[in-house]
Amino acid sequence: MRDFQKPGRSVVMSTDGMAATSHPAATKAAIRILEAGGTAMDAAVAACAVQCVVEPGSTGIGGDCFALYSEKGSADITAYNGAGWAPKATSIDMLLAAGEKKQLGRQSPHVVTVPGAVDAWAALTEKFGRLPLSRTFEDAIRLAEDGYAVAPRAGTDWAMHTTLLSATAARDIMLVDGKAPPIGSVHRQPRLGGTLRKIGELGRAGFYDGEVAEDIVSYLRSLGGVHTLEDFASYRGEFVKPVQNRFRDYVIHECPPPGQGIIALLLLNILQGHPPGGDPLSAGRLKAEIDATRMAYKVRDALLADPRFAEVDVDYLLSPELASQLRAGQFPKELETPATNAAVEHKDTVYISVVDKDRNCASFINSIFHPFGSGLMAPKSGVLLHNRGQSFELTKGHPNCIGPRKRPLHTIIPGMASRDGKVELVFGVMGGHYQAMGHAHYLSKIIDFGYDIQAASDLPRLFPIPGTDVVEVENTLPVDVKVELEAQGYKFAPPGYPAIGGAQAVKIDWDSGVLLGASDHRKDGCALGV
């Protein structure tokens, strides 16, 4: 039971639908679509389109998308891989000859893979939706063209990236007199609004063919990119089978590689060897989570890649033997790798959780990778482009080495948890690299420690930055716990951002018929019910 004398949020409860996002305007858009008879997927896409406008640092139509969808709450779940691929003319030899070394530069045109988000939206709503995109996009178009108030967290993040935005044509739209628009001011993106109108009318063709694609391709080629119109026209995401594994009495469902959802399952496998109950913030428990994360992420950086180009042994990654070995602090020698982009740190994305009156469930995530992506904006269409290609390796022979039509390792991961054949929890945790640890941390607090979905989100967070010996820690972690861990040799630093990640979740109580919603206090958003 929540202590009402302490700051915090109550779980939101309803019966006929629930949406949780990181921005109030997005949650409202989702609810409007549910009330208009749309499905959970229609509502998720509507919310995401709004966030592409009002949270431009976190997501955009120039990024990628992954989703899980359950029809009527069935544990027979569909996954969608909306990761973009590198242009057909991409060549590791070309990049190395041009002087690229350990990783691609953030504003290199070569970091812009063909964005997969719009294709994903079109494919997902065609299969699982009831409303046309023109209706779904109404709120996003209105906000882009008429203006929206800059929210506190979005505005805080915005102000941290004026240097990036000042260096490109994005400054004309994303900055005001060379500065980020102030919190509480009204900002407009009319070019993006026009592009959303075009996509609403024409579907995926409004982005991957014609004027918008021509604008993006010509801009990237002017910077030295090798993108072609054929790269855009031929791009397709794909419906795929989720990966899943049991944690206690639940089955946890994640999108398969190249996403890091399988690493969340590996982490849960490791934590399964620690007894449930006790204090979730004890030094012993947090030590176990830190050590497990370091091991699991080393596995990620050694093996995770586009399965169309490199074998990813799912059975091995989810085997009890690997979990036991990592839990004991023993990293498999055969997985040692000399090169990795683990230190490519990133913090932002948006995650959306929606359940409708028929108990269709959408777990939906959309990202432009780093805050404001590459900072590169196509001049006519107003499309801010991601920099997901920085996740590729530039080491020949590495499974995740960049190549033509290849998708990079992906960090964005939607999640679901089912029990007895029905989905009970639709959840996700934002925050770049943090997401795999975030899934494991969040679920363990609910399943092992009995926290409700809002209280589990409210707990202090920490995260060992991959490729370093530093553990980021929020200032809400009890001081005595931090001191005890420091005495054991752990090195702490404050987060490089205002907070670590953000979470949304909807829980289905099948016995009572009630839906419960939660949204992280670290962002601007909220959960609302129908």
VEXGUMAR-31137 format. One record per residue (C-alpha): z negated, y negated, x negated. Coordinates in steps of 0.25 Angstrom, whole numbers, plus 5000, padded with zeros to 4 digits. Each point is the difference from the previous one (the first is absolute). Example, Ala and Ser with C-alpha at 12.3 -4.5 7.8 and 13.67 -1.06 7.14 Angstrom:
VEXGUMAR-31137
496950184951500249864994
This chain:
VEXGUMAR-31137
500050005000500449864995498849914996500449885009499149904991500950024988501449944999501150105003501050045011499950095012500950125002501049955011500150105012501150015010500750115008501549975002500449964986499549954987500649924988499449964987500749914990499649904989500449885007499749965015501449965003500550134996498950075008500349925012501550034999499750155000499249985012501149925008500950124997499150105005499749925012501649995002500150155000500350024986499650124991499050004989501249994990500649895008498749934998499950034986501349944996499849885009498749984992500650024987501249905003498949905003499350024987501349994992500049865005498549965000499550084988501249984990499250034988499750145006501350055006501449975004501350055005500450014985499050114997499850155004499350075011499350145002499550055013499350125007500250025015499450105010500550025014498950005010499050034989500550134995499750044986501550044999500249864993501349944995500149924987501149904996500349964986500649865000499949984985501249934994500950054989500549944987501549965000501150104997500349934987498650004995499950064986498850024991500949994988500549865005498649955002499550054986501249944993499749875007498650004994499250055011498850084994498850055007500249945014501049915007499749865001499449965014501249905003501150084994501150035010499850154996498650015007500749985013500350135006500850005013498949975010499750115010499249935011501049965010500750134999498650075003499749905012501450035006499950154998498550015005500249925012501350075004499350144999498649965006500249865007500349955013500449864998501149934993499849934986500449875007498850015009499150064989500349884991499749895010498749964994500450004986501249925003499249895007499049994989501149994989500849905007498949925008498950014989498650074998498749964995499750054986498850095001498850004990500350134992501549985000499849864996499150044988500950104995501249905001499349904992499950104989501550024998500649865000500550024985500750125004500749935012500349874993500950084990501050045011500749955012498950055008499349874997500849925010499450095012498750054995499449884993499849865005500149894990499850114989498850065006499650115010499949955014498549975003499250095008500149955014501349934998501350045008501150074992501450045005501050104995501349975008500950074991499250135001499949985015501549995001500150134992499050075010500949955011501250074994499350134997499550005015501449985005500750104990498950104996500050054985501549944999499449865001499350024987500850114992501449955004500649865001499549874997498550044996500450114991501149914994499049894997499050094994501050084991500749874995498749944997499550124992501350014993500049854996498750044993500650124992499750115011500950115002499950015015501250025009500349995015500250155000498650024995499549935012500950065010499850144995498549994999499250095010498550045001499650145004499150075010499250094992498950115001498649944997499150074990498650045005498750064995498750045007498849914997498750065006500450025015501249915000501450014996500549874992501549975001500749914990501549964997500550094989500549964986500549904995498849945007498650024995499450065012499950134994499149944989499149965012500050155004499750044985498849905000499550065012500150144994499249954988498949935009499950135009499350064989498949905001499050025011500049915013498949915004499049914992500349864996501549974999499749884991499150084990500449994986500250154999501050005012500749884995500150064986500650125006501149925007500349924988500250124991500850075011500949885002500349994985500450154999500850005013500849874996500350064986500650125007500849905009500549924988500550134994500650075011500349915012501549975002501250005010500050155004501649995001500049984985498850074994499250125005498649965006499250135001499249975013499350135000499549984985499549865004499250055012499550134993498550025000500250044985500549864996498949935008498950084993500649984987500049845002498750005006499450064987500749894992501150094994501449945001501150104999500649984986501450045005499949875009499849904988501149905000500249894989500649905010499549945013500149885008498550025005499749864996501049945009498949945010500349955014499149975011500849975013500650075012499850005015499550135008500150015015499350105009500450025015499750105011500649985014499650045013500750144999499350024987501349984991499449964987500749924989499549994986500949894994500049934986501049904995500049934986500749914990499250064989499349884992499649885007501349935004500750114994501049964989499949865005501550005001500649955014501450025005500449855002500750015014499250115007498649974995499850144996498850014990500350124991499150104995499850054986499750155002500950034989498949974990499450135004501150074993499850064986500949954988499750134992501250105000499650145006498849955008500150055014499949855005501049944990500949905007501450055004501149985010499750025015498650044996498749965007498849964991498650055001499449935013498549965002500149965015499450125009499750015015499150105004499550095012498950105002500050115010499050105005500350125009501549975001499849855005500049874992498649945000500249894989501249914997499749924988500449934987499549924989500849894993499949954986501150064991499550104990498650005007500650075012499950154996498549984996499849915012500550115010499050104993498949905000500249965014500150145006498850054992499149895005500450045015500050154998499050034989499049885004500249985015500449864999500849945012501449954997499649854999498850034991500750094991501049884997498949904998499350084989500149944986501250054992500350024985501350054993500250054986501349934996501050114995500449994986498749924996498550034998499749895010499450025014500249895010498849985009499749915012498849914999499350075012499750134992498550014998499649944987499150124996501250105002500949914992498950004989499850155000501550024999500149904988498950074993500950135001501249924993500849955011500649864998500149925013500849875003500249925013501350035008501249924995500149975015499049955010499750145004500450144998501150055011499850005015500050105010500450025015499750125009500050065014499250125004500350085012498850055008500750115008498850045008499749865005501449955000499649884992500749944988499249934989500649904991499649944987500649894991499549964986499249874998500749984987501349965007500349905011500250105011499450075011500150125010500349985014500150105012500750015013
